Amino acid sequence: MGSLVIYGVPLVVYALVAGRRGGLSRREVARRLGLTFGERRYYRWALALALLGGMAAVEVGEYRSRVVGTRGEQCGLRARRYGLVGQFIVG
């Protein structure tokens, strides 16, 4: 995480300065930083798969909270109190 911040802060500063003082477009600033943009269809596929994965995670989480919640209540534990981590600790 630290290396992301170490790389990201100068990148953002350069992008802001080059955009304002240099009058460069976002695409030109990204090109100078070595970033490339893909085709739109790939971004659409990524968005669709992320949404499907998110919906599946929510469904699994709800099912798990129902099952683990009943087991936790039988054991005298409260899984909801611990949030997402509690779902795995109690289960």
N, C-alpha and C positions, 0 to 999 in steps of 0.2 A: 504494500500500500504506500509505503514511503517513497519508493522509486516512482510510482505513478504521480505523486505530488511533485517530486523533484523534476520530473520531465514535464508535467502538465502546466506548472506555473509559468515558466519562461515561454512555453508555447502559446499560452493565452495572452501573455503580455505582448509578445511579438505580433500576434494576430490583431490585437487591438491597435497597437501603434502603427503597424503597416496599413491597416484599414483606414485609420483616421488621417495620418500624415501623408501616407503614400498614395491615398486615393485608389487603392487596389480593391478589386471585387473579392468577394469571399472565395470564389473558385480560384482566383489567382493566388491569394494568400495560402490556401490549402495546397496548391500545386508547389509553391515555393517551400512549404514545410514537408513535402514528400507525401502528402495524403492524397489518395485517389478516390474517386467516386465510381461506384458500379452502376449497372443498369437498374432502372426502376423496378423491373420485375423481380430482381433478387431482393430488393428491400421489401417488396410486397410479400414475397414468400417468407422472409424472415419475420415480418410482422404477424402474418397468419400463424406461423408455427409458434411464435411466442405467445400469442393469444390462446391457441389450443393448449399449449403446455401450462399456461397460467390457469385456465379453466379446469384442466385435469388436476392440477395441484390443489385447487380449492376444493374440488369434489373429494379427493382422497383425504384432505385435511378434515373436512366435515365428517366423513365416514369414520375416520380414525378418532375424532373427538367424541363421536357417539359411542363407539366401542370402548375406547380407553376410558371415557368418562364414566361409563357404567362399572367397569372393572375398578376404576379408582375409587368410586363411591363405595363399592363393596369392601375395599381395603381401608377405607377411611381417609383417602387422599383426595385432594382437589387438583385435577389436572389443569383446569382452566386458569388457576392462579399462576401457573408457571408459563403460560402462553405456549408458543410453538415448541420450545425446548421441553416443557413439561409433558407434551404429548409423547415424546420419545422416552423420557425418563420413566414415566408411569407405565408405559406399554412395555 
